[in-house]
Protein backbone atom coordinates (compact mmCIF):
# COMPACT_ATOMS: atom_id res chain seq x y z
CA UNK A 1 0.00 0.00 0.00
CA UNK A 2 1.13 3.53 -0.66
CA UNK A 3 -0.95 4.77 2.30
CA UNK A 4 -1.68 1.97 4.76
CA UNK A 5 -4.19 3.93 6.85
CA UNK A 6 -6.36 4.56 3.79
CA UNK A 7 -5.71 1.17 2.17
CA UNK A 8 -4.73 3.26 -0.84
CA UNK A 9 -2.64 1.80 -3.65
CA UNK A 10 -0.72 3.63 -6.35
CA UNK A 11 -0.13 1.80 -9.62
CA UNK A 12 1.99 2.88 -12.57
CA UNK A 13 -0.02 3.38 -15.74
CA UNK A 14 2.92 2.55 -17.97
CA UNK A 15 4.73 -0.42 -19.49
CA UNK A 16 7.96 -0.32 -21.48
CA UNK A 17 10.76 -2.89 -21.43
CA UNK A 18 13.73 -0.73 -20.43
CA UNK A 19 11.62 1.01 -17.80
CA UNK A 20 10.64 -2.35 -16.30
CA UNK A 21 14.29 -3.29 -15.88
CA UNK A 22 15.25 -0.03 -14.24
CA UNK A 23 12.95 2.73 -12.95
CA UNK A 24 9.99 0.45 -12.24
CA UNK A 25 12.08 -1.59 -9.80
CA UNK A 26 13.23 1.59 -8.08
CA UNK A 27 9.65 2.79 -7.63
CA UNK A 28 8.72 -0.55 -6.08
CA UNK A 29 11.79 -0.69 -3.83
CA UNK A 30 11.03 2.83 -2.61
CA UNK A 31 7.45 1.78 -1.83
CA UNK A 32 5.97 4.32 -4.23
CA UNK A 33 4.04 1.95 -6.51
CA UNK A 34 2.62 -1.51 -5.86
CA UNK A 35 1.07 -2.39 -9.21
CA UNK A 36 0.90 -1.54 -12.91
CA UNK A 37 -1.62 -1.18 -15.70
CA UNK A 38 -1.38 -1.22 -19.48
CA UNK A 39 -3.68 -0.57 -22.42
CA UNK A 40 -3.40 -0.59 -26.22
CA UNK A 41 -2.31 3.07 -26.32
CA UNK A 42 0.48 2.43 -23.80
CA UNK A 43 1.75 -0.57 -25.76
CA UNK A 44 1.49 1.36 -29.02
CA UNK A 45 3.78 4.08 -27.69
CA UNK A 46 6.20 1.55 -26.21
CA UNK A 47 6.44 -0.82 -29.16
CA UNK A 48 6.56 1.83 -31.88
CA UNK A 49 8.93 4.26 -30.16
CA UNK A 50 11.35 2.15 -28.11
CA UNK A 51 14.36 0.32 -29.55
CA UNK A 52 14.00 -2.30 -26.81
CA UNK A 53 11.59 -4.30 -28.97
CA UNK A 54 13.57 -4.47 -32.19
CA UNK A 55 15.51 -7.64 -31.41
CA UNK A 56 12.48 -9.63 -30.29
CA UNK A 57 10.37 -8.50 -33.24
CA UNK A 58 13.13 -9.40 -35.70
CA UNK A 59 13.42 -12.87 -34.16
CA UNK A 60 9.73 -13.72 -34.52
CA UNK A 61 8.70 -16.05 -37.36
CA UNK A 62 7.64 -14.14 -40.47
CA UNK A 63 4.54 -16.33 -40.71
CA UNK A 64 3.12 -14.83 -37.51
CA UNK A 65 0.20 -12.47 -37.94
CA UNK A 66 0.52 -8.86 -36.70
CA UNK A 67 -1.72 -9.69 -33.75
CA UNK A 68 0.39 -12.71 -32.85
CA UNK A 69 3.50 -10.53 -32.95
CA UNK A 70 1.84 -7.93 -30.74
CA UNK A 71 0.79 -10.57 -28.24
CA UNK A 72 4.27 -12.09 -28.14
CA UNK A 73 5.76 -8.71 -27.25
CA UNK A 74 3.01 -7.64 -24.84
CA UNK A 75 2.91 -10.98 -23.01
CA UNK A 76 6.71 -10.88 -22.58
CA UNK A 77 6.43 -7.48 -20.89
CA UNK A 78 3.46 -8.47 -18.75
CA UNK A 79 5.31 -11.59 -17.54
CA UNK A 80 8.33 -9.45 -16.71
CA UNK A 81 6.22 -6.93 -14.80
CA UNK A 82 4.35 -9.72 -12.98
CA UNK A 83 7.61 -11.35 -11.90
CA UNK A 84 8.96 -8.04 -10.60
CA UNK A 85 5.73 -7.46 -8.67
CA UNK A 86 5.44 -11.04 -7.36
CA UNK A 87 7.01 -10.36 -3.93
CA UNK A 88 4.36 -7.72 -3.28
CA UNK A 89 1.57 -10.03 -4.40
CA UNK A 90 2.91 -12.87 -2.25
CA UNK A 91 2.56 -10.72 0.88
CA UNK A 92 -0.90 -9.44 -0.07
CA UNK A 93 0.17 -5.98 -1.20
CA UNK A 94 -1.54 -5.99 -4.62
CA UNK A 95 1.38 -6.59 -7.01
CA UNK A 96 -0.99 -6.81 -9.98
CA UNK A 97 -0.33 -5.92 -13.60
CA UNK A 98 -3.20 -5.60 -16.11
CA UNK A 99 -3.34 -6.61 -19.75
CA UNK A 100 -6.29 -5.63 -21.93
CA UNK A 101 -8.14 -7.90 -24.32
CA UNK A 102 -8.36 -6.92 -27.98
CA UNK A 103 -10.57 -3.79 -27.96
CA UNK A 104 -12.24 -4.92 -31.18
CA UNK A 105 -13.85 -7.71 -29.13
CA UNK A 106 -15.72 -5.24 -26.90
CA UNK A 107 -19.14 -6.35 -28.18
CA UNK A 108 -18.41 -10.09 -28.27
CA UNK A 109 -18.69 -11.68 -24.83
CA UNK A 110 -17.53 -15.16 -25.76
CA UNK A 111 -14.52 -13.97 -27.75
CA UNK A 112 -13.55 -11.72 -24.82
CA UNK A 113 -13.82 -14.66 -22.41
CA UNK A 114 -11.79 -16.91 -24.72
CA UNK A 115 -9.02 -14.33 -25.11
CA UNK A 116 -9.01 -13.51 -21.39
CA UNK A 117 -8.66 -17.18 -20.48
CA UNK A 118 -5.97 -17.66 -23.10
CA UNK A 119 -3.97 -14.68 -21.80
CA UNK A 120 -4.31 -15.98 -18.26
CA UNK A 121 -3.06 -19.42 -19.28
CA UNK A 122 -0.19 -18.19 -21.48
CA UNK A 123 1.08 -15.61 -19.00
CA UNK A 124 0.72 -18.17 -16.20
CA UNK A 125 1.09 -15.73 -13.32
CA UNK A 126 -1.27 -15.35 -10.37
CA UNK A 127 -0.83 -11.58 -10.22
CA UNK A 128 -2.26 -10.51 -13.56
CA UNK A 129 -5.60 -8.86 -14.17
CA UNK A 130 -7.47 -9.22 -17.44
CA UNK A 131 -8.75 -5.81 -18.51
CA UNK A 132 -12.26 -5.85 -19.99
CA UNK A 133 -14.20 -2.79 -21.25
CA UNK A 134 -17.44 -2.05 -19.41
CA UNK A 135 -19.86 -2.85 -22.24
CA UNK A 136 -22.91 -5.12 -22.25
CA UNK A 137 -20.77 -7.94 -23.61
CA UNK A 138 -18.03 -7.01 -21.17
CA UNK A 139 -20.27 -7.58 -18.14
CA UNK A 140 -21.00 -11.12 -19.29
CA UNK A 141 -17.28 -11.72 -19.81
CA UNK A 142 -16.43 -10.30 -16.38
CA UNK A 143 -18.86 -12.69 -14.73
CA UNK A 144 -17.46 -15.68 -16.60
CA UNK A 145 -13.80 -14.82 -15.96
CA UNK A 146 -14.25 -14.19 -12.25
CA UNK A 147 -16.32 -17.37 -11.95
CA UNK A 148 -13.16 -19.36 -12.73
CA UNK A 149 -10.95 -17.31 -10.43
CA UNK A 150 -9.44 -14.88 -12.94
CA UNK A 151 -8.82 -11.36 -11.58
CA UNK A 152 -10.45 -8.68 -13.72
CA UNK A 153 -9.93 -4.96 -14.27
CA UNK A 154 -13.18 -3.45 -15.60
CA UNK A 155 -12.12 -0.49 -17.71
CA UNK A 156 -13.60 2.59 -19.41
CA UNK A 157 -16.15 3.26 -16.69
CA UNK A 158 -17.65 6.75 -16.83
CA UNK A 159 -21.15 6.21 -15.43
CA UNK A 160 -22.65 4.86 -12.22
CA UNK A 161 -24.77 2.41 -14.21
CA UNK A 162 -21.62 0.87 -15.69
CA UNK A 163 -20.04 0.50 -12.26
CA UNK A 164 -23.14 -1.18 -10.85
CA UNK A 165 -23.21 -3.66 -13.74
CA UNK A 166 -19.51 -4.45 -13.25
CA UNK A 167 -19.98 -4.96 -9.50
CA UNK A 168 -22.98 -7.23 -10.05
CA UNK A 169 -21.00 -9.29 -12.56
CA UNK A 170 -18.14 -9.63 -10.07
CA UNK A 171 -20.54 -10.61 -7.28
CA UNK A 172 -22.11 -13.33 -9.40
CA UNK A 173 -18.72 -14.60 -10.52
CA UNK A 174 -17.42 -14.65 -6.95
CA UNK A 175 -20.48 -16.59 -5.77
CA UNK A 176 -19.90 -19.23 -8.47
CA UNK A 177 -16.16 -19.50 -7.76
CA UNK A 178 -16.68 -19.63 -4.01
CA UNK A 179 -13.43 -17.86 -3.11
CA UNK A 180 -12.27 -14.25 -3.21
CA UNK A 181 -11.32 -12.92 -6.62
CA UNK A 182 -9.61 -9.52 -6.72
CA UNK A 183 -11.27 -7.05 -9.08
CA UNK A 184 -11.13 -3.32 -9.78
CA UNK A 185 -13.56 -0.98 -11.48
CA UNK A 186 -11.58 1.65 -13.40
CA UNK A 187 -13.34 5.02 -13.40
CA UNK A 188 -11.98 7.49 -15.95
CA UNK A 189 -11.65 11.02 -14.63
CA UNK A 190 -9.79 13.74 -16.51
CA UNK A 191 -11.31 12.94 -19.91
CA UNK A 192 -14.64 14.21 -18.61
CA UNK A 193 -13.12 17.56 -17.68
CA UNK A 194 -11.26 17.88 -20.98
CA UNK A 195 -14.57 17.43 -22.80
CA UNK A 196 -16.38 20.35 -21.15
CA UNK A 197 -13.94 22.57 -19.24
CA UNK A 198 -13.39 24.95 -22.14
CA UNK A 199 -17.10 25.76 -22.22
CA UNK A 200 -17.30 26.00 -18.42
CA UNK A 201 -14.38 28.44 -18.32
CA UNK A 202 -16.05 30.68 -20.89
CA UNK A 203 -19.07 30.85 -18.58
CA UNK A 204 -17.11 31.46 -15.36
CA UNK A 205 -17.84 28.06 -13.87
CA UNK A 206 -15.13 26.27 -11.89
CA UNK A 207 -13.23 23.75 -14.00
CA UNK A 208 -11.43 20.47 -13.27
CA UNK A 209 -14.22 19.38 -10.93
CA UNK A 210 -16.83 17.55 -13.00
CA UNK A 211 -14.73 14.41 -13.45
CA UNK A 212 -13.87 14.35 -9.74
CA UNK A 213 -17.47 14.85 -8.63
CA UNK A 214 -18.72 12.18 -11.04
CA UNK A 215 -16.04 9.81 -9.77
CA UNK A 216 -16.89 10.51 -6.13
CA UNK A 217 -20.49 9.43 -6.68
CA UNK A 218 -19.42 6.26 -8.50
CA UNK A 219 -16.90 5.46 -5.75
CA UNK A 220 -19.62 5.73 -3.10
CA UNK A 221 -21.85 3.40 -5.10
CA UNK A 222 -19.11 0.77 -5.43
CA UNK A 223 -18.30 0.95 -1.72
CA UNK A 224 -21.97 0.67 -0.76
CA UNK A 225 -22.32 -2.57 -2.72
CA UNK A 226 -19.56 -4.14 -0.61
CA UNK A 227 -18.50 -6.75 -3.18
CA UNK A 228 -15.81 -9.03 -1.80
CA UNK A 229 -12.40 -8.24 -3.35
CA UNK A 230 -13.72 -5.33 -5.45
CA UNK A 231 -12.28 -1.80 -5.31
CA UNK A 232 -12.67 1.43 -7.21
CA UNK A 233 -9.66 2.33 -9.34
CA UNK A 234 -9.21 5.89 -10.59
CA UNK A 235 -7.77 6.09 -14.09
CA UNK A 236 -7.12 8.86 -16.60
CA UNK A 237 -5.57 10.88 -13.75
CA UNK A 238 -2.84 12.71 -15.64
CA UNK A 239 -3.51 16.43 -16.22
CA UNK A 240 -3.70 18.16 -19.59
CA UNK A 241 -4.27 21.65 -18.17
CA UNK A 242 -0.92 23.29 -17.39
CA UNK A 243 -2.57 25.46 -14.74
CA UNK A 244 -3.11 22.36 -12.59
CA UNK A 245 -0.35 20.65 -10.59
CA UNK A 246 0.67 17.34 -12.13
CA UNK A 247 -0.61 15.44 -9.10
CA UNK A 248 -4.00 17.18 -9.01
CA UNK A 249 -6.26 14.23 -9.83
CA UNK A 250 -4.42 11.85 -7.52
CA UNK A 251 -4.54 14.23 -4.56
CA UNK A 252 -8.18 15.17 -5.14
CA UNK A 253 -9.27 11.54 -5.37
CA UNK A 254 -7.58 10.10 -2.28
CA UNK A 255 -10.09 7.73 -0.73
CA UNK A 256 -10.29 4.67 1.47
CA UNK A 257 -9.94 1.26 -0.20
CA UNK A 258 -9.02 2.58 -3.65
CA UNK A 259 -6.35 2.39 -6.31
CA UNK A 260 -5.06 5.23 -8.49
CA UNK A 261 -3.19 4.37 -11.66
CA UNK A 262 -1.24 7.30 -13.08
CA UNK A 263 1.58 8.23 -15.46
CA UNK A 264 5.09 8.11 -13.96
CA UNK A 265 5.59 11.89 -13.87
CA UNK A 266 2.25 12.27 -12.10
CA UNK A 267 3.23 9.65 -9.53
CA UNK A 268 6.54 11.35 -8.83
CA UNK A 269 4.90 14.75 -8.44
CA UNK A 270 2.28 13.32 -6.08
CA UNK A 271 4.85 11.52 -3.97
CA UNK A 272 7.00 14.64 -3.66
CA UNK A 273 4.50 17.49 -3.37
CA UNK A 274 0.90 16.49 -2.69
CA UNK A 275 -1.12 16.35 0.50
CA UNK A 276 -1.78 12.80 1.60
CA UNK A 277 -5.21 13.37 3.13
CA UNK A 278 -8.54 11.69 2.38
CA UNK A 279 -10.53 13.70 -0.18
CA UNK A 280 -13.51 11.44 -0.96
CA UNK A 281 -16.41 11.19 -0.59
CA UNK A 282 -17.51 14.72 -1.43
CA UNK A 283 -20.71 16.32 -0.13
CA UNK A 284 -23.68 15.58 -2.40
CA UNK A 285 -24.82 19.16 -1.90
CA UNK A 286 -21.58 20.49 -3.39
CA UNK A 287 -21.77 18.04 -6.29
CA UNK A 288 -25.40 18.77 -7.03
CA UNK A 289 -24.75 22.52 -7.05
CA UNK A 290 -22.02 22.09 -9.65
CA UNK A 291 -24.11 19.75 -11.79
CA UNK A 292 -27.02 22.23 -11.75
CA UNK A 293 -24.71 24.95 -13.11
CA UNK A 294 -23.68 22.62 -15.92
CA UNK A 295 -27.29 21.78 -16.72
CA UNK A 296 -28.22 25.48 -16.87
CA UNK A 297 -25.65 25.91 -19.63
CA UNK A 298 -27.50 23.30 -21.66
CA UNK A 299 -24.92 20.57 -21.13
CA UNK A 300 -26.40 17.10 -20.80
CA UNK A 301 -23.85 15.32 -18.61
CA UNK A 302 -25.27 11.89 -19.42
CA UNK A 303 -24.65 12.53 -23.11
CA UNK A 304 -21.13 13.79 -22.37
CA UNK A 305 -20.34 10.60 -20.45
CA UNK A 306 -21.85 8.37 -23.17
CA UNK A 307 -19.65 10.17 -25.72
CA UNK A 308 -16.58 9.58 -23.57
CA UNK A 309 -17.33 5.85 -23.41
CA UNK A 310 -17.66 5.74 -27.19
CA UNK A 311 -14.54 7.86 -27.75
CA UNK A 312 -12.53 5.78 -25.28
CA UNK A 313 -13.36 2.55 -27.09
CA UNK A 314 -12.52 4.11 -30.45
CA UNK A 315 -9.21 5.46 -29.11
CA UNK A 316 -8.16 2.02 -27.89
CA UNK A 317 -9.25 0.44 -31.17
CA UNK A 318 -7.30 3.08 -33.09
CA UNK A 319 -4.15 2.52 -31.05
CA UNK A 320 -4.46 -1.24 -31.46
CA UNK A 321 -4.96 -0.89 -35.21
CA UNK A 322 -1.84 1.29 -35.47
CA UNK A 323 0.21 -1.40 -33.74
CA UNK A 324 -1.11 -4.10 -36.05
CA UNK A 325 -0.42 -2.03 -39.16
CA UNK A 326 3.10 -1.23 -38.00
CA UNK A 327 3.83 -4.89 -37.33
PAVEX-940144 format. One record per residue (C-alpha): x, y, z; residue in one letter. Coordinates in pm, whole numbers. Layout:
<rs>
+--------+--------+--------+------+
:     xx :     yy :     zz : rest :
+--------+--------+--------+------+
:      X :      Y :      Z :    A :
...
+--------+--------+--------+------+
</rs>
This chain:
<rs>
+--------+--------+--------+------+
:     xx :     yy :     zz : rest :
+--------+--------+--------+------+
:      0 :      0 :      0 :    X :
:    113 :    353 :    -66 :    X :
:    -95 :    477 :    230 :    X :
:   -168 :    197 :    476 :    X :
:   -419 :    393 :    685 :    X :
:   -636 :    456 :    379 :    X :
:   -571 :    117 :    217 :    X :
:   -473 :    326 :    -84 :    X :
:   -264 :    180 :   -365 :    X :
:    -72 :    363 :   -635 :    X :
:    -13 :    180 :   -962 :    X :
:    199 :    288 :  -1257 :    X :
:     -2 :    338 :  -1574 :    X :
:    292 :    255 :  -1797 :    X :
:    473 :    -42 :  -1949 :    X :
:    796 :    -32 :  -2148 :    X :
:   1076 :   -289 :  -2143 :    X :
:   1373 :    -73 :  -2043 :    X :
:   1162 :    101 :  -1780 :    X :
:   1064 :   -235 :  -1630 :    X :
:   1429 :   -329 :  -1588 :    X :
:   1525 :     -3 :  -1424 :    X :
:   1295 :    273 :  -1295 :    X :
:    999 :     45 :  -1224 :    X :
:   1208 :   -159 :   -980 :    X :
:   1323 :    159 :   -808 :    X :
:    965 :    279 :   -763 :    X :
:    872 :    -55 :   -608 :    X :
:   1179 :    -69 :   -383 :    X :
:   1103 :    283 :   -261 :    X :
:    745 :    178 :   -183 :    X :
:    597 :    432 :   -423 :    X :
:    404 :    195 :   -651 :    X :
:    262 :   -151 :   -586 :    X :
:    107 :   -239 :   -921 :    X :
:     90 :   -154 :  -1291 :    X :
:   -162 :   -118 :  -1570 :    X :
:   -138 :   -122 :  -1948 :    X :
:   -368 :    -57 :  -2242 :    X :
:   -340 :    -59 :  -2622 :    X :
:   -231 :    307 :  -2632 :    X :
:     48 :    243 :  -2380 :    X :
:    175 :    -57 :  -2576 :    X :
:    149 :    136 :  -2902 :    X :
:    378 :    408 :  -2769 :    X :
:    620 :    155 :  -2621 :    X :
:    644 :    -82 :  -2916 :    X :
:    656 :    183 :  -3188 :    X :
:    893 :    426 :  -3016 :    X :
:   1135 :    215 :  -2811 :    X :
:   1436 :     32 :  -2955 :    X :
:   1400 :   -230 :  -2681 :    X :
:   1159 :   -430 :  -2897 :    X :
:   1357 :   -447 :  -3219 :    X :
:   1551 :   -764 :  -3141 :    X :
:   1248 :   -963 :  -3029 :    X :
:   1037 :   -850 :  -3324 :    X :
:   1313 :   -940 :  -3570 :    X :
:   1342 :  -1287 :  -3416 :    X :
:    973 :  -1372 :  -3452 :    X :
:    870 :  -1605 :  -3736 :    X :
:    764 :  -1414 :  -4047 :    X :
:    454 :  -1633 :  -4071 :    X :
:    312 :  -1483 :  -3751 :    X :
:     20 :  -1247 :  -3794 :    X :
:     52 :   -886 :  -3670 :    X :
:   -172 :   -969 :  -3375 :    X :
:     39 :  -1271 :  -3285 :    X :
:    350 :  -1053 :  -3295 :    X :
:    184 :   -793 :  -3074 :    X :
:     79 :  -1057 :  -2824 :    X :
:    427 :  -1209 :  -2814 :    X :
:    576 :   -871 :  -2725 :    X :
:    301 :   -764 :  -2484 :    X :
:    291 :  -1098 :  -2301 :    X :
:    671 :  -1088 :  -2258 :    X :
:    643 :   -748 :  -2089 :    X :
:    346 :   -847 :  -1875 :    X :
:    531 :  -1159 :  -1754 :    X :
:    833 :   -945 :  -1671 :    X :
:    622 :   -693 :  -1480 :    X :
:    435 :   -972 :  -1298 :    X :
:    761 :  -1135 :  -1190 :    X :
:    896 :   -804 :  -1060 :    X :
:    573 :   -746 :   -867 :    X :
:    544 :  -1104 :   -736 :    X :
:    701 :  -1036 :   -393 :    X :
:    436 :   -772 :   -328 :    X :
:    157 :  -1003 :   -440 :    X :
:    291 :  -1287 :   -225 :    X :
:    256 :  -1072 :     88 :    X :
:    -90 :   -944 :     -7 :    X :
:     17 :   -598 :   -120 :    X :
:   -154 :   -599 :   -462 :    X :
:    138 :   -659 :   -701 :    X :
:    -99 :   -681 :   -998 :    X :
:    -33 :   -592 :  -1360 :    X :
:   -320 :   -560 :  -1611 :    X :
:   -334 :   -661 :  -1975 :    X :
:   -629 :   -563 :  -2193 :    X :
:   -814 :   -790 :  -2432 :    X :
:   -836 :   -692 :  -2798 :    X :
:  -1057 :   -379 :  -2796 :    X :
:  -1224 :   -492 :  -3118 :    X :
:  -1385 :   -771 :  -2913 :    X :
:  -1572 :   -524 :  -2690 :    X :
:  -1914 :   -635 :  -2818 :    X :
:  -1841 :  -1009 :  -2827 :    X :
:  -1869 :  -1168 :  -2483 :    X :
:  -1753 :  -1516 :  -2576 :    X :
:  -1452 :  -1397 :  -2775 :    X :
:  -1355 :  -1172 :  -2482 :    X :
:  -1382 :  -1466 :  -2241 :    X :
:  -1179 :  -1691 :  -2472 :    X :
:   -902 :  -1433 :  -2511 :    X :
:   -901 :  -1351 :  -2139 :    X :
:   -866 :  -1718 :  -2048 :    X :
:   -597 :  -1766 :  -2310 :    X :
:   -397 :  -1468 :  -2180 :    X :
:   -431 :  -1598 :  -1826 :    X :
:   -306 :  -1942 :  -1928 :    X :
:    -19 :  -1819 :  -2148 :    X :
:    108 :  -1561 :  -1900 :    X :
:     72 :  -1817 :  -1620 :    X :
:    109 :  -1573 :  -1332 :    X :
:   -127 :  -1535 :  -1037 :    X :
:    -83 :  -1158 :  -1022 :    X :
:   -226 :  -1051 :  -1356 :    X :
:   -560 :   -886 :  -1417 :    X :
:   -747 :   -922 :  -1744 :    X :
:   -875 :   -581 :  -1851 :    X :
:  -1226 :   -585 :  -1999 :    X :
:  -1420 :   -279 :  -2125 :    X :
:  -1744 :   -205 :  -1941 :    X :
:  -1986 :   -285 :  -2224 :    X :
:  -2291 :   -512 :  -2225 :    X :
:  -2077 :   -794 :  -2361 :    X :
:  -1803 :   -701 :  -2117 :    X :
:  -2027 :   -758 :  -1814 :    X :
:  -2100 :  -1112 :  -1929 :    X :
:  -1728 :  -1172 :  -1981 :    X :
:  -1643 :  -1030 :  -1638 :    X :
:  -1886 :  -1269 :  -1473 :    X :
:  -1746 :  -1568 :  -1660 :    X :
:  -1380 :  -1482 :  -1596 :    X :
:  -1425 :  -1419 :  -1225 :    X :
:  -1632 :  -1737 :  -1195 :    X :
:  -1316 :  -1936 :  -1273 :    X :
:  -1095 :  -1731 :  -1043 :    X :
:   -944 :  -1488 :  -1294 :    X :
:   -882 :  -1136 :  -1158 :    X :
:  -1045 :   -868 :  -1372 :    X :
:   -993 :   -496 :  -1427 :    X :
:  -1318 :   -345 :  -1560 :    X :
:  -1212 :    -49 :  -1771 :    X :
:  -1360 :    259 :  -1941 :    X :
:  -1615 :    326 :  -1669 :    X :
:  -1765 :    675 :  -1683 :    X :
:  -2115 :    621 :  -1543 :    X :
:  -2265 :    486 :  -1222 :    X :
:  -2477 :    241 :  -1421 :    X :
:  -2162 :     87 :  -1569 :    X :
:  -2004 :     50 :  -1226 :    X :
:  -2314 :   -118 :  -1085 :    X :
:  -2321 :   -366 :  -1374 :    X :
:  -1951 :   -445 :  -1325 :    X :
:  -1998 :   -496 :   -950 :    X :
:  -2298 :   -723 :  -1005 :    X :
:  -2100 :   -929 :  -1256 :    X :
:  -1814 :   -963 :  -1007 :    X :
:  -2054 :  -1061 :   -728 :    X :
:  -2211 :  -1333 :   -940 :    X :
:  -1872 :  -1460 :  -1052 :    X :
:  -1742 :  -1465 :   -695 :    X :
:  -2048 :  -1659 :   -577 :    X :
:  -1990 :  -1923 :   -847 :    X :
:  -1616 :  -1950 :   -776 :    X :
:  -1668 :  -1963 :   -401 :    X :
:  -1343 :  -1786 :   -311 :    X :
:  -1227 :  -1425 :   -321 :    X :
:  -1132 :  -1292 :   -662 :    X :
:   -961 :   -952 :   -672 :    X :
:  -1127 :   -705 :   -908 :    X :
:  -1113 :   -332 :   -978 :    X :
:  -1356 :    -98 :  -1148 :    X :
:  -1158 :    165 :  -1340 :    X :
:  -1334 :    502 :  -1340 :    X :
:  -1198 :    749 :  -1595 :    X :
:  -1165 :   1102 :  -1463 :    X :
:   -979 :   1374 :  -1651 :    X :
:  -1131 :   1294 :  -1991 :    X :
:  -1464 :   1421 :  -1861 :    X :
:  -1312 :   1756 :  -1768 :    X :
:  -1126 :   1788 :  -2098 :    X :
:  -1457 :   1743 :  -2280 :    X :
:  -1638 :   2035 :  -2115 :    X :
:  -1394 :   2257 :  -1924 :    X :
:  -1339 :   2495 :  -2214 :    X :
:  -1710 :   2576 :  -2222 :    X :
:  -1730 :   2600 :  -1842 :    X :
:  -1438 :   2844 :  -1832 :    X :
:  -1605 :   3068 :  -2089 :    X :
:  -1907 :   3085 :  -1858 :    X :
:  -1711 :   3146 :  -1536 :    X :
:  -1784 :   2806 :  -1387 :    X :
:  -1513 :   2627 :  -1189 :    X :
:  -1323 :   2375 :  -1400 :    X :
:  -1143 :   2047 :  -1327 :    X :
:  -1422 :   1938 :  -1093 :    X :
:  -1683 :   1755 :  -1300 :    X :
:  -1473 :   1441 :  -1345 :    X :
:  -1387 :   1435 :   -974 :    X :
:  -1747 :   1485 :   -863 :    X :
:  -1872 :   1218 :  -1104 :    X :
:  -1604 :    981 :   -977 :    X :
:  -1689 :   1051 :   -613 :    X :
:  -2049 :    943 :   -668 :    X :
:  -1942 :    626 :   -850 :    X :
:  -1690 :    546 :   -575 :    X :
:  -1962 :    573 :   -310 :    X :
:  -2185 :    340 :   -510 :    X :
:  -1911 :     77 :   -543 :    X :
:  -1830 :     95 :   -172 :    X :
:  -2197 :     67 :    -76 :    X :
:  -2232 :   -257 :   -272 :    X :
:  -1956 :   -414 :    -61 :    X :
:  -1850 :   -675 :   -318 :    X :
:  -1581 :   -903 :   -180 :    X :
:  -1240 :   -824 :   -335 :    X :
:  -1372 :   -533 :   -545 :    X :
:  -1228 :   -180 :   -531 :    X :
:  -1267 :    143 :   -721 :    X :
:   -966 :    233 :   -934 :    X :
:   -921 :    589 :  -1059 :    X :
:   -777 :    609 :  -1409 :    X :
:   -712 :    886 :  -1660 :    X :
:   -557 :   1088 :  -1375 :    X :
:   -284 :   1271 :  -1564 :    X :
:   -351 :   1643 :  -1622 :    X :
:   -370 :   1816 :  -1959 :    X :
:   -427 :   2165 :  -1817 :    X :
:    -92 :   2329 :  -1739 :    X :
:   -257 :   2546 :  -1474 :    X :
:   -311 :   2236 :  -1259 :    X :
:    -35 :   2065 :  -1059 :    X :
:     67 :   1734 :  -1213 :    X :
:    -61 :   1544 :   -910 :    X :
:   -400 :   1718 :   -901 :    X :
:   -626 :   1423 :   -983 :    X :
:   -442 :   1185 :   -752 :    X :
:   -454 :   1423 :   -456 :    X :
:   -818 :   1517 :   -514 :    X :
:   -927 :   1154 :   -537 :    X :
:   -758 :   1010 :   -228 :    X :
:  -1009 :    773 :    -73 :    X :
:  -1029 :    467 :    147 :    X :
:   -994 :    126 :    -20 :    X :
:   -902 :    258 :   -365 :    X :
:   -635 :    239 :   -631 :    X :
:   -506 :    523 :   -849 :    X :
:   -319 :    437 :  -1166 :    X :
:   -124 :    730 :  -1308 :    X :
:    158 :    823 :  -1546 :    X :
:    509 :    811 :  -1396 :    X :
:    559 :   1189 :  -1387 :    X :
:    225 :   1227 :  -1210 :    X :
:    323 :    965 :   -953 :    X :
:    654 :   1135 :   -883 :    X :
:    490 :   1475 :   -844 :    X :
:    228 :   1332 :   -608 :    X :
:    485 :   1152 :   -397 :    X :
:    700 :   1464 :   -366 :    X :
:    450 :   1749 :   -337 :    X :
:     90 :   1649 :   -269 :    X :
:   -112 :   1635 :     50 :    X :
:   -178 :   1280 :    160 :    X :
:   -521 :   1337 :    313 :    X :
:   -854 :   1169 :    238 :    X :
:  -1053 :   1370 :    -18 :    X :
:  -1351 :   1144 :    -96 :    X :
:  -1641 :   1119 :    -59 :    X :
:  -1751 :   1472 :   -143 :    X :
:  -2071 :   1632 :    -13 :    X :
:  -2368 :   1558 :   -240 :    X :
:  -2482 :   1916 :   -190 :    X :
:  -2158 :   2049 :   -339 :    X :
:  -2177 :   1804 :   -629 :    X :
:  -2540 :   1877 :   -703 :    X :
:  -2475 :   2252 :   -705 :    X :
:  -2202 :   2209 :   -965 :    X :
:  -2411 :   1975 :  -1179 :    X :
:  -2702 :   2223 :  -1175 :    X :
:  -2471 :   2495 :  -1311 :    X :
:  -2368 :   2262 :  -1592 :    X :
:  -2729 :   2178 :  -1672 :    X :
:  -2822 :   2548 :  -1687 :    X :
:  -2565 :   2591 :  -1963 :    X :
:  -2750 :   2330 :  -2166 :    X :
:  -2492 :   2057 :  -2113 :    X :
:  -2640 :   1710 :  -2080 :    X :
:  -2385 :   1532 :  -1861 :    X :
:  -2527 :   1189 :  -1942 :    X :
:  -2465 :   1253 :  -2311 :    X :
:  -2113 :   1379 :  -2237 :    X :
:  -2034 :   1060 :  -2045 :    X :
:  -2185 :    837 :  -2317 :    X :
:  -1965 :   1017 :  -2572 :    X :
:  -1658 :    958 :  -2357 :    X :
:  -1733 :    585 :  -2341 :    X :
:  -1766 :    574 :  -2719 :    X :
:  -1454 :    786 :  -2775 :    X :
:  -1253 :    578 :  -2528 :    X :
:  -1336 :    255 :  -2709 :    X :
:  -1252 :    411 :  -3045 :    X :
:   -921 :    546 :  -2911 :    X :
:   -816 :    202 :  -2789 :    X :
:   -925 :     44 :  -3117 :    X :
:   -730 :    308 :  -3309 :    X :
:   -415 :    252 :  -3105 :    X :
:   -446 :   -124 :  -3146 :    X :
:   -496 :    -89 :  -3521 :    X :
:   -184 :    129 :  -3547 :    X :
:     21 :   -140 :  -3374 :    X :
:   -111 :   -410 :  -3605 :    X :
:    -42 :   -203 :  -3916 :    X :
:    310 :   -123 :  -3800 :    X :
:    383 :   -489 :  -3733 :    X :
+--------+--------+--------+------+
</rs>
